[in-house]
Amino acid sequence: MAGQRKASRYVVPVAVAGVAAATIGLVPALAASGDPDLPDITAQQLIEKIAASDTQTLSGTFRISTDLGLPSFAGLIPSAPGGSGSGSADPSERLTQLVSGSHTLRVAADGPDRQKLTLLDGSDEYSLIHNGDDLWAYDSKSNEVFHEKGEKGDEGEKGKHEQELPATPKELADEVLKAAGDTTSLTVGGTAKVAGRDAYQLVIKPKQSGSTVESVTIAVDAANGTPLKFTLDSVSGGKPVVDAGFTKVDFAKPAADTFDFKAPKGAKVTEGAADKAGKDAEEEFGKDFDKGLGGLFGGLGEGAKGEPNIIGEGWTTIARLDTGAPAPKTGEAPKEVQGFLDALGDKVSGKFGSGTVFKTKIVNALMTDDGKVYVGAVTPEKLVDAANSAK
């Protein structure tokens, strides 16, 4: 395990990849062609339409494609695609697959207490079922079941995985719109067909320079205001960082037995509280991988001096953290991660001294040689400027 601990120390910078995953949750992907002719609507009216939507039931299929501009994770994290994962049904391990590549999922929802998500991988399926105070996960390939019990109706007592169930498209849109302010441009970018339904497109862009975000586009159902598709584009161009949307959707109430689950005969059943091995792996390889910026700071913050300082505002916000210790020398990294770090990082220098910028298409992090960390959805130049100004 000592070797794994050493490896995980150098995997910490790549936890920035989890920021985009946490931001998008499991929102759906893919739009159909043909722009419908709909009545004109203002951006404010479209935002109000989203806020007024109260979709409680749906079922359908969606695709999510993620391109963070990262080298392969293969072999670095046990649960990553191509890694040496154990095949556990624990959601902590399996849902990190959505950080990269393209995936097809089936989803069903009946209010806040019943949801089901199935990740399809060829002939194999991985299902996550929330039904009342039970959370079940089943991996057909390994015939393993994960079960966790929570207290229905009590957010403080719910199991950790129940609280972390993938966000709905509406929750995603709400979070994006909540962050919109004077630094944000909101416009209606025409119409679209998504999963056979007429939709308006809300286009969200930073007014500030220096952000890595080119735009966020949310396709909104013209009839009921439900977000159907989410696209996040980077200023670096190329494929979207995230392209997620329904290919099929039905807003009728799913059959009640959709959310029933019984462990198949012969399946290995693991109760959440007893999953010691899974917890150890999660802690060692970035338990905060899918927690967003807050989780990244938690991972970097062992021995850190206080809370992160926030620099700037809006789309160019940067968080500064003092780890209290010199940054690890990437030249001493285990050989299995050295190539990854070389591809991910660039050496930089300035008034602050020297350090390394670890880059993705959307979130960048500057780690100075004296242990300071600057993180944000901003260009490397912005990070260097922030470090220079802080000296």
C-alpha positions, 0 to 999 in steps of 0.5 A: 500500500506504501507504493500506492500512497506514493503514487497518489501523492502525484495524482493529486494535481490531476484531481482537477479533472473531477471539477468538470465532472462534479459540475455537470453531474450526469446530465444527458447528451445529443441533439437531433437535427432540424430547428423548430419555428418557435415564438420569440422569447427573451433570455429573462423569460427563458430563465423564468421558464426553467425556474418554473418547471417542476418536472418530477417524473421522466424516463429516457436515454441519454449520452454524455461525452466528456473531453477534458483534454487530459492524457489517459488515466489508464493505470493511475486510478483503479476505478478509471477507464482502463485501470485495474479496478476491482469491479466493485459495485460501489458508486464511488468507484464506478461513476468516475468512468463518466470523467472521460469518453462517451457513455450511454445511460438509461434514466428514470425518475419519480420524484425525489425518492425514486430514481434509477440510472443504468450505465450501459457498457456493451452487454454489461450493465451497471445500475444505480437505484434509489428507492426510498431509504435504500440505495442499491448498485448492481454490476452485472459483469462481476455480479456484485451488489452494493447496498446502503441504507439511509434515513428517508426524509432526513438529509442529515442522515442519508447515506453518503452515496444517496446524497451524491446521486447524479444531478438532474438537468434542472439542478445543473441549470439552476446552479449555472444560472445561480452563478450568473451575474454582472460578469455573465452574458445571457442570450437566446441562441435560437432553437433546436430539436432534442430527443424529438422535442422542441427546445430553446437554446440559452447561451451563457458566456463570460464577459470577462477575459481570461476564463477558459469557458467559451460558453455554456449552452442549455437546450430548454424544453419549449413546452415544460421548461425542463433542460434537455441538453447541456454543452460546455465549450472551452476557449481552446476549441475542439470538441466540447468539454461536455456534450450531454443530452437526451436521445429519448425522453418521456415525461410520463410517470415510470412504472412503480416496479422500475425502482424495485431491486432484488439481489440476483442469486449468487451475487456478492452483496456488500453493505456500505458501512462494511466496505472497508476496502472500497473506502481505503481505495477511495481515500488513497486515490482522491476521495474528493475526485468528484467533489469539485473545487472544494474537494480538490482543496481538501485533497491538497490541504493536508497540513495546509495553513487555513482556508483557501483565499479567493482572488477575483470574481465571476468567471475568473475567480481563483482560489489560493491555498498554502499547503504549508510544504514544498511541492513534490518534485515530479521528477521523483514521481513513480514511473507509472505517473511520470509520463502523465504529469509530463504531458499535463504540466508546464514549468512556469516562472515569475516574480513568485518564483517557479512552479508547474501549471497542470492543465485541462481544457477547463480548470487549471492549477498552478503549484509553486515550488514553495507549496502555494496552489492557485486553481481556477477555470482561467488561463495559465497566464491568469494564474501566473498573474495572480501568483505574481500579485500575491508576492 
